[in-house]
Amino acid sequence: MKVWIKVMDKDKIRNDVLLEFPDTKYFTLPEFKKLFQDVSYKLDISTPVILKTHYDHFMKFNRVKFLPRDFIEPVDFTHVVAEVGFERRKIEDYTF
């Protein structure tokens, strides 16, 4: 499983990071918070205030979006998006 976290300014990606985890990785709420603390430090942005609704949305829809109102400090971007992507496996000898 891969998690792609993007700092967006309207429709443009300002900065991003791609993290890889084992295929069976499911995050607990404390792990989810720790993930965003580490990524925020790496992307040099403030850490968003993470609520249980953010975590639930991420686990249910494989995507979460943080708006400027989710940050305590003022930010100069429009939103931060985290998306889950699973690798496609190659299908050998696939014929119609």
N, C-alpha and C positions, 0 to 999 in steps of 0.2 A: 504494500500500500504506500502511496505517495501522498504527501500533503503539500499543496502549493499555496503559499501565502504571498499575496500581492498588495502593495501599497499603490492605490489608484488616485489619479488626479483627473477627475471627470472620466473619460474613457481611455486614458493612457496609463500604462504601467510605469510608475516612477521607480519602483524597486521591488524585487521579489526574491523569494528563497524557496527551494524545493527540498523537502525532507523525505527520507525513505525510512519505512518501518517494515517489520515482518508482516506478511499477508494477513495474519490473524490478529493484528494489533487493534485493540479497542481501548480507548482512553477512559480513565476515570476522571471525575471532575478535578481533583488536585493535579493529576497529570496534564490535563488540558490547560489549567492555569499556568503550570510550570512551563509548558510548551510555549505559550504566548509570552511569558516573561523572557525566556531565552531568545525567542525570535525577535521580539521588540528590541532587545539589546543589540542583536546582530544587525537589524535594519536601522538602528539609531532613531527609533521613534519611542514615544511614551507608551507604557503598557496600558491597554484598555481595561476598563472595569468589566470583569467577566462575571456575568450572572448565570444562574442555572438555566435560564431561557436560552442563552447563547449556546451553552453546552448541549441542551436538548435539541436545539435546531441543528447543530453540527452533527450530532449522532443520528438524527432522523433523516435529514436531507443531504448529508455529506457536504454541507456548505454553510458558512456563517459570514455575516457582513457586519463590520463595526463602523459606525458613523462617527463624526466628530463629537457628537453628544455622549458617546461611550468612553471618551477620554477625559481625564481630569484637567490636564494641561491643554492649552490651545494647540491645534495642529494645523498644518498647511497643506493637507490633502483632503480629498472628498470622502474616501472610505478605505477600509482594509478588508480584503476578502480572503477567506481560507477555504480551499476546496480539496476534496479527497479525489484522487484518481488511482484507479487500479490498473496494473499493467495488463495488456492484452496478451494472452498466450498464443503462440504460434500453433496453428493447426497443420500438422504434417499430412501430406497426401490428401488434401481436401479436393474433392471433385463434385461436380453437379450431376 
